[in-house]
């Protein structure tokens, strides 16, 4: 019987934290496990007080306070964690390390490479501009890209951005789109009376929720019964609530706070249109979820959004940083419900065909096999 391939899956956040990478990982890992991979997760404690060692679906999860140590500049703690990570690598002896990189905790991999010589895949999910990472030469990101055996990005736009930083990776890089699994819930018919606009995601500046609120204030002039629901939590929430109050929107804008991933489809089922006014994106899971529930999306041209949403086919793409363009696109869909319905159905058909979870798993699995395949034996030449 063949030994299972051991994968050390390194991610900045993991459940119970909720975000794009966390949602994808929660779906991806059990399927990889079913396909015969022996997986261990290395992550941070995130935003919750969780033990150093937990399990997810039988998969061991090892947590280190990497983000806290780096954020505080605690050199003694950084060196201690580095030693612990090195020991974990030596203990696990993974055949491959897959790093989902979005913050400086990549340092703990780069500084412990000697502890484990396994091939490494580095996956980038977010535009560098909004990741908190610097992309210049000899930065953590530059070193991570140039020492990886393979680099993947979640969109063509993001891969292009990465190759500007590390052009040497051109022949050892690829796009692997995020995928979405089947849902138990069935999309209900889209209703437009009253018009319900849904904006969902972490409440941080890069998501552009402030633009959605400004656009909605403008939209109310022509659609006074419209409602805006903002689903998510984050450090910008207080300022966004103040903005809604200043604009006199307290009766028509609702903030739900954090919701569990399994609750998202129910919110989408209530929506007429979804708005994604992002300033920077990789390839958002929320766009796939909206499409799966047959909801048209109004989105900005940022990052991979035009790859997730086809302009005038599955939604509308508008210029970035323009609340007026967002408002005009929303008004168009609300004024032409038959077009909105057709876009939603086209979005659903596309996501069910092109962006399945299994296609994402298959792409990573092919890459894993390629990088862990034993090197061919050298030919022995005998003297005549």
Helices and strands as residue ranges (DSSP letters): E 6-11, H 20-34, E 38-44, E 53-56, E 59-64, H 66-72, H 75-92, E 96-101, G 104-106, H 107-110, G 113-115, E 119-124, G 128-130, H 140-147, E 150-153, H 156-165, G 167-172, E 173-175, E 196-200, G 205-207, H 209-219, E 227-231, H 237-246, E 253-257, G 261-263, H 264-269, E 273-276, H 285-292, E 297-300, H 305-308, E 315-318, H 323-335, H 337-354, H 357-372
